[in-house]
Amino acid sequence: MSDLLARHRAVMPSWLALYYDNPIEIVTGKGNRVTDADGVTYLDFFAGIVTNMLGYDVAEVREAVERQLARGVAHTSTLYLLRGQVELAEKIARLSGIPDAKVFFTNSGTEANETALLLATCARGSDQVLAMRNSYHGRSYGTIAVTGNRGWKNSSLSPLNVHYLHGTDRDHPAFRGMGDEEYVEVCVADLRDVLATATAPDVACLIAEPVQGVGGFAMAPEGLFAAYKEVLDEHGILFVSDEVQTGWGRTGSHFWGIGAHGVVPDAMTFAKGLGNGFAIGGVVARGDLMDGLPANGVATFGGNPVSTAAANATLDYLLDHDLQANAARLGPVLLDGLRPLAASLATVGAVRGRGLMFAVDMVEPDSGEPSPRLAAAVLEETRRRGLLIGKGGLHGHTLRMAPPMTLSEEEAREGRDILVEAITAVDAAAR
């Protein structure tokens, strides 16, 4: 055991998981590659959990932060005007497509979702919330309550009254073999039944991820949330799209993940990639919804001068270089090379993705049951070959890949080929 690992275990909580049998310390990065403390360099296909959206050591971001630090002001608080915060809010409001949008900045996706839940429950005068099975919305008391993934629920206690909907559980015995249209019809019928039997009037909102991040990049069929929203609108129920992992064009086809469903939500939450590693998150919502809180509010560090300098530079870079188009272009390069594995290898249950957000389910070769042990084995094999990936899924058996959106086609093919080699090696050993 390394000295740093021993020190980590002595002072950090046991539930703060580390990847790999011998965890690595990343010390430098350039472009889409990082180097660990032993001098080993890796192509990064997980980007600090979908966060280093532009990769590492991006001059435009670094210089924007350095200019702000050179002014001597890293923090003033939201009690004073913050030019960078206003400029960033103007950009996000414009890009959101939400009418009369206003923006509130936080430090993380967890805080952003907490804020969205506060807005919705206050507006509707209700603690009732609809959420999705297999979802993940954060690690705090309120966001755990609306998380539909047992592996991340630390407590049954909740400040909310939550009911969970179907949408990504196509493998459930009740839904196997259904086409998209039939599945959507069944899900909508279930929503109507939940509202008719399990809730009181005045449900506050539905909060949902267009692509479930921690849930293994599982996604509802396109149009499901449009069908859900028709029912929600009948009851005045608000819709919150959690875009913490799907925002900024990562899915390729749309700037916000919810765009695939043809829906403009009442509010969207965001975080992760916006700061390219600097801590920033937030909510963009209808102005009347945002202004509806009756008491005072503040975010001490949310939208601070340094984070907004990084975020403005990151967003400008993303738009100027049309990285959404890059995600759309490279998605098929990656997925077309991975999809054959589901047909040829007994340990691969499914391959799915959208843009630069794709996943592989690992299963036991004899039973087809989810296999977290094989997923962990693939992580070790990809690391040995110079590639960093993530994992997740309801059973911890899903390989998750979300490389920086600056990825080149050469890097996409390199990472894809390493992934194929690693999965093939694990498959051979498993059989």
Secondary structure, DSSP 8 states (H G I E B T S, - for coil): --HHHHHHHHHS-TTS---SSS---EEEEEBTEEEETTS-EEEESSHHHHT-TT-B--HHHHHHHHHHHHTT-S---TTS--HHHHHHHHHHHHHH--TTEEEEEESSHHHHHHHHHHHHHHHHT--EEEEETT----SSHHHHHT---GGG---S--SSEEEEE-SS-TTSTTTTT--HHHHHHHHHHHHHHHHHHT--S---EEEE-SEETTTTSEE--TTHHHHHHHHHHHHT-EEEEE-TTTTTTTTSS-SSGGGGGT---SEEEE-GGGGTTS--EEEEEEHHHHTT--S----SSTT-HHHHHHHHHHHHHHHHTTHHHHHHHHHHHHHHHHTHHHHH-TTEEEEEESSS-EEEEEB-TTT--B-HHHHHHHHHHHHHTTEE-EEESTTS-EEEE---TT--HHHHHHHHHHHHHHHHHHHHHH-
